[in-house]
Amino acid sequence: MSLPSTVPGSLRDDAAALQDDLARLRGALHREPELGLDLPRTQEKVLAALDGLPLEVATGERLTSVTAVLRGARPGPTVLLRGDMDALPVTERGDAGVISRIDGVMHACGHDLHTTMLAGAARLLAARRDELAGNVVFMFQPGEEGLGGAKIMIEEGVLEASGERPVAAYALHVFSSGLPQGMFVTRGGPVMAAADRLRVTVRGVGGHGSMPHLAKDPLPVACEMVTALQTMVTRAFDPFDPVVLTIGSFHSGTMDNVIPDEASFSGTVRSFSQTSHDRLKERTVELVQGLAKAHRLDVDVSYVQDYPVTVNDPGEAAFMAETIREAYGEDRYFESPNPLPASEDFSFVCNEVPSAFVVMGACPSDTDPGTAAVNHSPDARYDDAVLADGAALYAELAVRRLARGN
């Protein structure tokens, strides 16, 4: 599905003229969501949307990414725009005519909107190629939901796609709740948390529930570990540099009178600074191993540092805020006082290039943002009405940042 050509006017006006086509593309993406790093149908739709534009297009080797480079008519720096493409293993609820047609898979986090907006921005900027002094890299990324697709794309050269590293990179994320439709929110410094995964298996010796002294019961020790971990984050870490640790899964045993051989649990660990992120693995593993040793049990611990803290470059965040205020009005921008505890693999780009990440409210206009279903919910809904403004913001950021030069 290719998008029609535009004649340069104001970016918001041109984006509004694309609204119907953007909605059709988003609907096509939403009905056929795909998981992980391999998104062949999604990649096909993106390539079709970019077809006919003056872009240098490349696809990934280890993942079905799309990287497109638009070279301006005059030399200048490079700016990168990123949109993620993968869905979630969630069964969507709602009108059968519009929800996902793939059982158990849903665009519950709005990545179909991001992809559509970025494709729209490519159309808008291609129409202004003669005005651009520099290059724009469009980064269509699979595998954001826990698989580090951004890191893989960096390893495959997305940051060198234009021949030089970008001077700035920008990403946008929609929220289905919490924000009025069309509101933009960001901040300088940490904007989203680091995310780590903890998996623990405590191994003992099973036995009869009436004679625990003849067994080595792993279950109460695993319970003690969960409690101790909660205490650790309040005693080992600065309350003004918080840590969030949530155990979301706990499994052990088969019957009430059988002491099991093992007990296992897993959870997520969030932090907001590199200092805390670095210390968490050591302190968490040390605590779990120490408790197992104290009870003379064995333990297997897996602690995986998935995503680093997403840190907005202060200068680029200020530039993004200025762009939003000037293009959309003061009432469309809010500066968040605190980072969000969710995580983002755009953080890998932020670690390499001065970057800024912004959240956009996409709650349907007939729904109260305070009670609407949140991202990742099977009831999450996103309004197509935000597509044009999202595409225009991507394009505005690129045009204005290239005009500033290095």
C-alpha positions as CSV (number, residue, x, y, z in Angstrom):
1,M,0.0,0.0,0.0
2,S,1.8,3.1,-1.2
3,L,1.0,6.6,0.1
4,P,0.2,9.3,-2.5
5,S,2.6,12.2,-3.3
6,T,2.2,15.5,-1.6
7,V,2.9,19.1,-2.7
8,P,4.9,20.9,-0.1
9,G,2.9,23.3,2.1
10,S,2.9,23.3,5.8
11,L,3.9,20.0,7.3
12,R,0.7,19.7,9.4
13,D,-1.5,20.6,6.4
14,D,0.3,18.0,4.2
15,A,0.1,15.4,6.9
16,A,-3.7,16.1,7.3
17,A,-4.1,15.5,3.6
18,L,-2.5,12.0,4.1
19,Q,-4.8,11.1,7.0
20,D,-7.1,8.7,5.1
21,D,-4.2,6.9,3.6
22,L,-2.4,6.7,6.9
23,A,-5.5,5.3,8.6
24,R,-5.7,2.6,5.9
25,L,-2.0,1.6,6.4
26,R,-2.4,1.6,10.2
27,G,-5.5,-0.6,9.8
28,A,-3.7,-3.1,7.6
29,L,-0.8,-3.3,10.0
30,H,-3.2,-3.7,13.0
31,R,-5.1,-6.5,11.4
32,E,-1.9,-8.6,10.7
33,P,0.4,-8.1,13.7
34,E,3.6,-10.0,14.1
35,L,5.9,-10.9,17.0
36,G,9.6,-10.5,17.6
37,L,12.3,-10.0,15.1
38,D,10.8,-11.7,12.1
39,L,7.9,-9.6,10.7
40,P,7.7,-10.4,7.0
41,R,4.2,-9.2,6.4
42,T,4.9,-6.0,8.2
43,Q,8.1,-5.4,6.3
44,E,6.2,-6.0,3.1
45,K,3.7,-3.3,4.0
46,V,6.4,-0.8,4.9
47,L,8.3,-1.4,1.7
48,A,5.1,-0.9,-0.3
49,A,4.4,2.4,1.6
50,L,7.9,3.7,0.7
51,D,7.7,2.5,-2.9
52,G,8.4,5.3,-5.4
53,L,10.1,7.7,-2.9
54,P,13.7,8.8,-3.6
55,L,15.0,6.7,-0.8
56,E,18.0,4.3,-0.4
57,V,16.3,1.3,1.1
58,A,18.0,-1.7,2.9
59,T,16.6,-4.6,4.9
60,G,18.1,-6.4,7.8
61,E,19.9,-9.7,7.9
62,R,19.2,-11.0,11.4
63,L,15.8,-9.3,11.6
64,T,13.2,-8.0,9.1
65,S,14.1,-4.3,9.6
66,V,13.8,-1.6,7.0
67,T,16.3,1.2,6.9
68,A,15.7,4.0,4.4
69,V,17.9,7.0,3.7
70,L,16.6,10.3,2.2
71,R,19.4,12.5,0.9
72,G,18.7,16.2,0.8
73,A,19.5,18.3,-2.2
74,R,22.4,20.0,-0.3
75,P,25.1,18.5,2.0
76,G,24.6,18.6,5.7
77,P,24.3,16.4,8.8
78,T,22.2,13.3,9.3
79,V,19.1,13.0,11.5
80,L,17.6,9.6,12.5
81,L,13.9,8.9,13.0
82,R,12.8,5.6,14.6
83,G,9.5,3.7,14.6
84,D,9.1,0.2,16.1
85,M,7.0,-2.4,14.3
86,D,6.4,-5.5,16.5
87,A,3.3,-6.6,18.4
88,L,2.6,-8.5,21.6
89,P,1.3,-12.0,22.4
90,V,-2.1,-10.6,23.6
91,T,-5.5,-11.7,22.5
92,E,-7.4,-8.5,21.4
93,R,-10.9,-7.9,22.5
94,G,-13.3,-5.7,20.6
95,D,-15.2,-5.4,17.3
96,A,-14.3,-8.3,15.1
97,G,-14.3,-6.1,12.1
98,V,-11.3,-4.0,13.3
99,I,-9.3,-6.1,15.7
100,S,-6.4,-8.4,15.0
101,R,-7.1,-11.3,12.7
102,I,-4.1,-13.2,14.1
103,D,-5.1,-15.3,17.1
104,G,-3.2,-14.4,20.3
105,V,-1.3,-11.5,18.7
106,M,-2.2,-7.8,19.0
107,H,-0.7,-4.4,18.5
108,A,-1.4,-3.7,22.1
109,C,1.4,-1.1,22.5
110,G,0.6,1.0,19.4
111,H,3.6,0.2,17.3
112,D,1.4,0.0,14.3
113,L,0.8,3.8,14.8
114,H,4.5,4.4,15.1
115,T,5.3,2.6,11.9
116,T,2.5,4.4,10.0
117,M,3.6,7.8,11.3
118,L,7.2,7.1,10.2
119,A,6.1,6.1,6.8
120,G,4.0,9.3,6.6
121,A,7.0,11.3,7.6
122,A,9.1,9.7,4.8
123,R,6.4,10.9,2.3
124,L,6.4,14.4,3.8
125,L,10.1,14.8,3.8
126,A,10.6,13.3,0.4
127,A,8.4,16.0,-1.0
128,R,10.8,18.5,0.6
129,R,14.0,16.9,-0.5
130,D,15.0,20.0,-2.4
131,E,14.8,22.1,0.8
132,L,16.9,19.7,2.9
133,A,20.6,20.3,3.7
134,G,21.5,16.9,5.0
135,N,20.1,13.3,5.3
136,V,17.3,11.6,7.1
137,V,17.5,7.9,8.2
138,F,14.2,6.2,8.7
139,M,14.7,3.3,11.2
140,F,11.8,0.8,11.0
141,Q,12.6,-1.6,13.8
142,P,11.3,-5.1,14.8
143,G,11.8,-6.6,18.2
144,E,11.3,-3.7,20.6
145,E,9.3,-5.8,23.0
146,G,12.1,-7.4,24.9
147,L,14.3,-8.6,22.1
148,G,16.6,-5.6,21.6
149,G,15.9,-5.1,17.9
150,A,17.4,-1.6,18.1
151,K,20.7,-3.1,19.4
152,I,20.8,-5.5,16.5
153,M,20.0,-2.8,13.9
154,I,22.9,-0.8,15.4
155,E,25.2,-3.8,15.0
156,E,24.0,-4.1,11.4
157,G,25.0,-0.5,10.7
158,V,21.8,1.6,10.9
159,L,23.7,4.5,12.5
160,E,26.1,4.5,9.6
161,A,23.4,4.1,6.9
162,S,23.9,7.6,5.4
163,G,27.7,7.4,5.5
164,E,28.0,9.3,8.8
165,R,26.6,9.1,12.2
166,P,23.4,11.1,13.0
167,V,23.8,14.3,14.9
168,A,20.5,13.5,16.6
169,A,17.8,10.8,16.8
170,Y,14.2,11.0,17.7
171,A,11.4,8.5,18.6
172,L,7.7,8.8,19.4
173,H,5.5,6.5,21.4
174,V,1.7,6.6,21.8
175,F,-0.2,6.0,25.0
176,S,-3.7,4.6,25.1
177,S,-4.5,6.1,28.5
178,G,-3.3,8.7,31.0
179,L,-2.9,11.5,28.5
180,P,-5.5,13.5,26.5
181,Q,-5.5,12.8,22.8
182,G,-2.7,14.7,21.0
183,M,-0.8,15.8,24.2
184,F,3.0,15.4,23.9
185,V,5.1,14.6,27.1
186,T,8.8,14.4,27.5
187,R,11.7,15.6,29.7
188,G,15.5,16.0,29.6
189,G,17.6,13.4,31.2
190,P,16.3,9.9,32.2
191,V,12.9,9.5,30.6
192,M,12.3,5.7,30.9
193,A,13.7,3.0,33.1
194,A,16.3,0.3,32.6
195,A,14.7,-3.1,32.5
196,D,16.3,-6.4,33.8
197,R,15.0,-9.9,34.1
198,L,15.5,-12.1,37.2
199,R,14.9,-15.8,37.2
200,V,15.6,-18.0,40.3
201,T,15.3,-21.7,40.9
202,V,15.8,-23.0,44.4
203,R,16.7,-26.7,44.5
204,G,16.1,-28.9,47.5
205,V,15.1,-32.5,48.3
206,G,11.4,-33.4,48.3
207,G,9.6,-35.4,50.9
208,H,6.4,-35.9,52.8
209,G,4.6,-32.8,54.0
210,S,4.3,-34.3,57.5
211,M,8.0,-34.8,57.9
212,P,9.8,-31.6,56.6
213,H,12.8,-32.3,58.8
214,L,13.6,-35.3,56.5
215,A,13.5,-33.1,53.4
216,K,15.1,-29.9,52.2
217,D,12.1,-27.7,51.5
218,P,12.9,-25.1,48.8
219,L,9.5,-23.4,48.9
220,P,9.8,-21.3,52.1
221,V,13.3,-20.3,51.2
222,A,12.1,-19.1,47.8
223,C,9.4,-17.1,49.6
224,E,12.0,-15.6,51.9
225,M,14.1,-14.6,48.9
226,V,11.1,-12.7,47.4
227,T,10.5,-10.8,50.7
228,A,14.3,-10.1,51.1
229,L,14.5,-8.8,47.6
230,Q,11.7,-6.3,48.3
231,T,13.5,-5.2,51.5
232,M,16.9,-4.9,49.7
233,V,15.6,-2.3,47.2
234,T,14.5,-0.1,50.1
235,R,17.7,-0.5,52.1
236,A,20.5,-0.8,49.5
237,F,19.4,1.9,47.1
238,D,18.9,5.7,47.4
239,P,15.2,6.5,47.7
240,F,15.8,9.5,45.4
241,D,17.3,7.1,42.8
242,P,14.6,4.4,43.1
243,V,14.5,0.8,42.1
244,V,11.3,-1.1,41.3
245,L,11.4,-4.9,41.7
246,T,8.3,-7.0,40.9
247,I,8.1,-10.8,41.1
248,G,5.4,-11.7,38.6
249,S,5.7,-15.5,38.6
250,F,6.1,-18.1,41.4
251,H,5.8,-21.8,40.9
252,S,6.3,-24.8,43.2
253,G,4.7,-28.0,44.2
254,T,1.9,-30.3,43.1
255,M,-0.1,-31.3,46.2
256,D,-0.7,-30.0,49.7
257,N,1.1,-32.8,51.5
258,V,4.2,-33.1,49.1
259,I,7.3,-31.1,49.7
260,P,8.6,-30.3,46.2
261,D,12.2,-30.7,44.9
262,E,12.3,-27.1,43.7
263,A,10.7,-23.7,43.7
264,S,11.1,-21.0,41.0
265,F,10.2,-17.4,40.6
266,S,10.9,-14.7,38.1
267,G,10.4,-10.9,37.9
268,T,11.3,-7.6,36.4
269,V,13.8,-5.1,37.9
270,R,13.6,-1.4,36.9
271,S,16.1,1.4,37.6
272,F,16.6,5.0,36.6
273,S,20.3,5.6,36.7
274,Q,23.4,3.8,35.3
275,T,24.7,3.6,38.9
276,S,21.7,1.6,40.2
277,H,21.6,-0.4,37.0
278,D,25.2,-1.5,37.4
279,R,24.8,-2.4,41.1
280,L,21.5,-4.3,40.9
281,K,22.8,-7.5,39.3
282,E,25.6,-7.9,41.9
283,R,23.4,-7.2,44.9
284,T,20.5,-9.3,43.7
285,V,22.5,-12.4,42.8
286,E,24.6,-12.0,46.0
287,L,21.4,-11.9,48.2
288,V,19.7,-14.9,46.6
289,Q,22.9,-17.1,46.7
290,G,23.5,-16.1,50.3
291,L,20.0,-17.1,51.4
292,A,20.3,-20.5,49.6
293,K,23.6,-21.1,51.3
294,A,22.3,-20.3,54.7
295,H,19.6,-22.9,54.3
296,R,22.0,-25.4,52.7
297,L,20.1,-25.5,49.4
298,D,21.3,-25.0,45.8
299,V,20.1,-22.2,43.6
300,D,20.3,-21.2,40.0
301,V,20.1,-17.5,39.3
302,S,19.7,-15.8,35.9
303,Y,20.0,-12.0,35.9
304,V,19.8,-10.5,32.4
305,Q,20.3,-6.8,31.8
306,D,17.9,-6.2,29.0
307,Y,17.5,-2.5,28.3
308,P,19.5,0.4,29.7
309,V,18.0,3.6,31.0
310,T,16.5,5.7,28.2
311,V,18.2,9.1,28.6
312,N,17.1,12.1,26.6
313,D,20.0,14.5,25.7
314,P,19.1,17.7,27.5
315,G,19.7,19.8,24.4
316,E,17.7,17.6,22.1
317,A,14.9,17.3,24.6
318,A,14.7,21.1,24.8
319,F,14.7,21.3,21.0
320,M,11.9,18.8,20.8
321,A,9.9,20.7,23.3
322,E,10.4,23.9,21.4
323,T,9.4,22.3,18.2
324,I,6.2,20.9,19.7
325,R,5.2,24.3,21.2
326,E,5.8,26.2,18.0
327,A,4.2,23.6,15.7
328,Y,1.2,22.6,17.9
329,G,0.8,25.2,20.6
330,E,1.7,25.6,24.2
331,D,-1.3,23.6,25.3
332,R,-0.1,20.5,23.5
333,Y,3.1,20.1,25.5
334,F,3.7,19.0,29.0
335,E,7.1,18.5,30.7
336,S,7.1,15.4,32.8
337,P,8.6,15.9,36.3
338,N,9.7,12.2,36.5
339,P,10.8,9.4,34.2
340,L,8.4,6.5,33.5
341,P,9.1,3.1,34.9
342,A,8.4,1.4,31.6
343,S,11.5,0.7,29.4
344,E,12.5,1.2,25.8
345,D,15.1,-0.2,23.5
346,F,15.5,3.2,21.9
347,S,17.8,3.5,24.9
348,F,20.5,1.7,22.8
349,V,20.3,4.5,20.3
350,C,20.4,7.1,23.1
351,N,23.6,5.6,24.3
352,E,25.2,6.2,20.9
353,V,23.6,9.4,19.6
354,P,22.2,12.6,21.2
355,S,18.5,11.7,21.2
356,A,15.0,12.6,22.4
357,F,12.0,10.4,23.1
358,V,8.5,11.7,23.4
359,V,5.1,10.2,24.4
360,M,1.9,11.2,22.6
361,G,-1.6,10.7,23.9
362,A,-3.7,8.6,21.5
363,C,-6.7,7.8,23.7
364,P,-10.0,7.9,21.7
365,S,-11.7,11.2,22.0
366,D,-14.9,9.6,23.5
367,T,-12.9,7.9,26.2
368,D,-11.7,9.2,29.6
369,P,-7.9,9.0,29.6
370,G,-8.0,8.4,33.3
371,T,-10.0,5.2,33.0
372,A,-9.0,4.0,29.5
373,A,-7.3,0.6,29.1
374,V,-3.5,1.0,29.3
375,N,-0.8,-0.1,26.8
376,H,-0.4,-3.9,26.6
377,S,-4.1,-4.4,27.6
378,P,-6.3,-6.6,25.4
379,D,-8.7,-3.7,25.5
380,A,-6.2,-1.0,24.6
381,R,-7.5,1.4,21.9
382,Y,-5.6,4.0,19.9
383,D,-7.3,6.7,17.8
384,D,-6.3,7.1,14.2
385,A,-6.9,10.8,14.6
386,V,-3.3,11.2,15.9
387,L,-1.6,9.7,12.9
388,A,-1.2,13.0,10.9
389,D,0.1,15.0,13.8
390,G,2.6,12.2,14.7
391,A,3.9,12.0,11.1
392,A,4.1,15.8,11.0
393,L,6.1,15.9,14.3
394,Y,8.7,13.4,13.0
395,A,9.0,15.5,9.8
396,E,9.2,18.8,11.8
397,L,12.0,17.5,14.0
398,A,14.0,16.4,10.9
399,V,13.5,19.6,9.0
400,R,14.2,21.9,11.9
401,R,17.2,19.9,13.2
402,L,18.8,19.7,9.7
403,A,18.4,23.5,9.4
404,R,20.4,24.0,12.5
405,G,23.3,22.0,11.1
406,N,25.9,20.3,13.2
